Amino acid sequence: MAKQVNRRDVLRLGAAAAATGLRASASAGEKKQEPVRIGVVGVGGRGTGLLRLALKAGVEVPALCDIKEAHLNRAIGIVEKARDGRKPEGYSKGPKDYLRLLQRDDLDAIICGTGMQVHAEISVAAMKAGKAVLSEVAAAMTLEECWDLVRTQEETGRLYMLAENCCYLPHMMMLENMIEKGLFGKITYAECGYVHEIRSLGFDGQGKLTWRGEMWRDYAGNLYPTHDLGPVARCLGINRGDRLVSLVAIQTRSDAIYDYVNKRFPADHPARKIRFKMADSTSVLIRTAKDVLIDQRCDMCSARPAFGAYHAVQGVKGCYDSRLKSIWIEGRSKGRKWDPQDTYAKEFEHPLWKSLAEKAKGSGHGGIDFPTVYSFLEAVRTGGPSPVDVYDAAAWSSIIALSGKSLAEGGTVQEIPDFTKGKWETRKG
Ligand SMILES: NC(=O)c1ccc[n+]([C@@H]2O[C@H](COP(=O)([O-])OP(=O)(O)OC[C@H]3O[C@@H](n4cnc5c(N)ncnc54)[C@H](O)[C@@H]3O)[C@@H](O)[C@H]2O)c1
């Protein structure tokens, strides 16, 4: 009988294939020997980066879509160059033109690299059209969209992966490994945040709002929850033995964005009149079914040096903090002194990173974009399970809508739906 392939196997298989340049290498599941054929919807900064990685991995790209012709033409040029002049067909007739691309029967999968507001709509349509989906983060803006993604994935059986590259951070994969081996004891608390000053990305060259700026204008809440919560949720076994149960949100004033606007745009510029719902900092406290507390912060506009996502966990026997790049384990660390996290790499580094480190170098975000794309392609090829599946995508992304609702109601407690419908208690992998 064929061995059942789980998520961890997929990571390893992806690593093996990537390291050797082989295409299909799984021992189970449906295999595809030809190059995977992908279309990319949204070829701005991120979509183009993912396209380049996919091309490097050997995919065919029959079609591309973007509402901005300049972006589309740039991406078509990249594919043409990489594929000896074979030109992909371009789709650029408005925001629903991706539907025409999805009608093609020469695509196995799509990568969705648009702004967040349309990820769910495009992903749902793609799965209904029989395509596998790699969706950029976050998966969805509303609870209805989260449910729609889950329902559609279950009904169609198509592969859906959230491109949460922070799940591939080497130190977070090592931490997951160490927690599984019991080094920290039971985990009681986690702290995480996306604290990344990106105010300039809210506006284009003329001062018009980009999709990010529109999101900051239209929504309150933690609007970018997956880079920090995702890896922490993996460490806690969320949707695999535990689950997110409820949250409460609280926020600061919105001063930093206006400070920026006032400095950048003259007094009569229309940007000066825009009112933003997003606060400078939003804090969300999340409780899990096993009474773990997750303390999460999002801040995209406060002035500060470059940073990004941070992650910390506290267990009964030890703790980890990515801001200190340090680990402390009772009985193992000397006295009360932190150990540099790298001290543990030799013994606990995840097997994926052992085989991938060289290949991943320079692939973007410190190398984590490479395993994200490879793991997806490997899952498409093998018919294997999704490395970051629709239940994770829905649970992590639901923080956007629920933190917004909590804030709107003056800090009420919001229940987080069980998107697995009870399967979380026994799910593995
Ligand atoms: N994982 C990461 O590290 C990471 C980093 C950056 C961005 N992102 C995510 O990637 C996505 C894109 O971000 P970006 O910085 O590249 O933005 P961007 O504005 O540069 O690119 C978005 C592209 O989508 C196109 N688009 C919008 N609506 C469309 C539609 N209906 N059909 C076709 N094309 C459409 C736009 O014209 C644009 O070219 C976002 O979801 C963001 O959260 C992730």
The ligand as a Gaussian input file, in Angstrom:
#p B3LYP/6-31G(d) Opt

LIG

0 1
 N        5.087000      37.227000       1.275000
 C        5.771000      38.361000       1.215000
 O        6.874000      38.474000       1.718000
 C        5.168000      39.516000       0.500000
 C        5.926000      40.654000       0.187000
 C        5.308000      41.686000      -0.536000
 C        3.980000      41.590000      -0.892000
 N        3.272000      40.471000      -0.559000
 C        1.880000      40.317000      -0.965000
 O        1.857000      40.255000      -2.377000
 C        0.701000      40.886000      -2.898000
 C        1.081000      41.952000      -3.915000
 O        1.866000      42.917000      -3.307000
 P        2.814000      43.870000      -4.190000
 O        3.671000      44.622000      -3.262000
 O        3.443000      43.081000      -5.275000
 O        1.724000      44.854000      -4.836000
 P        1.769000      45.507000      -6.262000
 O        0.787000      46.615000      -6.236000
 O        3.172000      45.794000      -6.666000
 O        1.235000      44.350000      -7.226000
 C       -0.119000      43.980000      -7.332000
 C       -0.416000      43.779000      -8.795000
 O       -1.733000      43.225000      -8.940000
 C       -2.354000      43.873000     -10.040000
 N       -3.806000      43.684000      -9.898000
 C       -4.649000      44.242000      -8.994000
 N       -5.912000      43.804000      -9.185000
 C       -5.870000      42.935000     -10.222000
 C       -6.845000      42.133000     -10.888000
 N       -8.133000      42.161000     -10.536000
 N       -6.444000      41.354000     -11.915000
 C       -5.141000      41.330000     -12.295000
 N       -4.182000      42.056000     -11.704000
 C       -4.538000      42.848000     -10.679000
 C       -1.861000      45.296000      -9.958000
 O       -2.039000      45.999000     -11.165000
 C       -0.412000      45.095000      -9.593000
 O        0.410000      44.946000     -10.729000
 C       -0.031000      41.435000      -1.672000
 O       -1.036000      40.553000      -1.316000
 C        1.009000      41.475000      -0.567000
 O        0.430000      41.268000       0.693000
 C        3.845000      39.448000       0.127000

